Amino acid sequence: MIVQDSEYLDFSRVPESKGVGKNIYFVLAIGLIGIFAMGFLSVIFAGFGHVWPSEKTQRIDLGSMPTISSSNNQ
């Protein structure tokens, strides 16, 4: 069977990419903004709720430290 020349595929050219789509750039920009926003919020709110020493902790007297007298070291 003889096929016409118009039905053959043309392999004389290398396929060309259309490049990166606009949606990819949009998602990338949103992601970078989100990353920097989370970093900014982490820095801003790092001190919120952190009081040292805490006012609500229990104050238990553990007693006084034992003293070492020189009379026991003979």
C-alpha positions as CSV (number, residue, x, y, z in Angstrom):
1,M,0.0,0.0,0.0
2,I,1.4,3.4,-1.0
3,V,0.9,6.3,1.4
4,Q,0.8,9.9,0.3
5,D,3.6,12.2,1.4
6,S,1.1,14.4,3.4
7,E,0.3,11.6,5.8
8,Y,3.9,11.1,6.9
9,L,5.0,12.7,10.2
10,D,7.5,15.5,9.9
11,F,10.6,14.8,12.1
12,S,12.7,17.5,10.6
13,R,12.0,19.9,13.5
14,V,12.6,19.5,17.2
15,P,9.5,20.2,19.3
16,E,9.7,23.6,21.1
17,S,8.5,24.2,24.6
18,K,5.9,26.9,25.3
19,G,7.8,27.8,28.5
20,V,6.5,27.9,32.0
21,G,2.8,28.7,32.3
22,K,1.5,31.8,34.1
23,N,-0.2,29.7,36.7
24,I,3.1,28.3,37.8
25,Y,4.5,31.7,38.4
26,F,1.3,32.7,40.3
27,V,1.5,29.7,42.6
28,L,5.2,30.3,43.2
29,A,4.6,33.9,44.1
30,I,1.8,33.0,46.5
31,G,4.0,30.3,48.1
32,L,6.9,32.7,48.6
33,I,4.6,35.3,50.1
34,G,3.2,32.7,52.4
35,I,6.7,31.6,53.5
36,F,7.8,35.1,54.4
37,A,4.4,35.9,56.0
38,M,4.8,32.8,58.3
39,G,8.3,33.8,59.2
40,F,7.2,37.4,59.9
41,L,4.4,36.2,62.2
42,S,6.7,33.8,64.0
43,V,9.1,36.6,64.8
44,I,6.4,39.1,65.8
45,F,4.5,36.7,68.1
46,A,7.5,34.9,69.6
47,G,7.3,36.9,72.8
48,F,3.5,36.6,73.1
49,G,2.5,34.5,76.2
50,H,6.1,33.8,77.2
51,V,6.7,35.4,80.6
52,W,9.7,34.1,82.7
53,P,9.4,33.2,85.4
54,S,5.7,32.5,85.1
55,E,3.4,34.1,87.6
56,K,1.2,31.0,87.9
57,T,3.9,28.5,88.7
58,Q,3.8,26.9,92.2
59,R,6.2,28.3,94.7
60,I,7.2,25.3,96.7
61,D,9.9,25.8,99.4
62,L,12.3,23.0,98.9
63,G,14.1,23.8,102.1
64,S,17.5,25.3,102.6
65,M,20.6,23.8,101.2
66,P,22.6,21.8,103.7
67,T,25.8,23.5,104.8
68,I,29.1,21.7,105.1
69,S,30.8,22.5,108.3
70,S,34.5,22.3,108.7
71,S,34.2,20.1,111.8
72,N,32.9,17.1,109.6
73,N,36.0,17.2,107.4
74,Q,38.5,15.8,109.9
